């Protein structure tokens, strides 16, 4: 029987995995859609409360300023709902991801995303849509810049051990 040679030891590192559950993913996705729908509905409710669409409904001449305010309310609340729903999904996804023994956390908030969306939309409009080609890259860079990692620990507070394999000839 051959004796194992310690010089042939290979340290592979800790395992990477995603510990999310499908039902939880479906639940958080439905929650994100609910947030988006509620915010868009709030925008529509505010627009109707202001009387922005009276001319459309009653076939009378309505004030164009109130119509514009109503559309702006719907857009504003929809953007806020979209940003909040996106942050919900990103935080949940990163919270359930471990890479090389490091659990990921996402530390951005909705306000940060809203200001970035305003900036990116402005840049896309003034460049006549050319900036939009780089927008997916900017969004991914923003997401990565706000993602941090910390060692995965067990219930007792200890980090996961490295996985060690031995070659056996």
C-alpha angles and dihedrals in degrees: 000000000000119000117233112252113223090209089070092060114126120195107209099180132234125317126266119217147147113236099189122123125228095233091050090050090051090048095050090045091053089047090052091050090048091052091050093048093047093051093046089048090051089053091051091047092052091048092053092044089055089052092241094147101039092111091051094050101038097034089237127128107272129198108268090211092058090046090054091047090051093051090046090052092052092048094045095050092044091053092048091049092047092050093047092048091048092051090049092054096043093048092049093048095049093044089060097046126094120184119187091340093310117117112216124229129187116217106181123107137214095261091055091053093046092054091047091049090052090050094046092047091050091050091048092051096047092047090049093244099312093112087057089073089065095040098095089052092049092050092050091047090050091050093049092045089058096045119094133177135219131184115278108245131190128230092281092053097254123135118243113267122245116259112242125196128191124208113230115199 
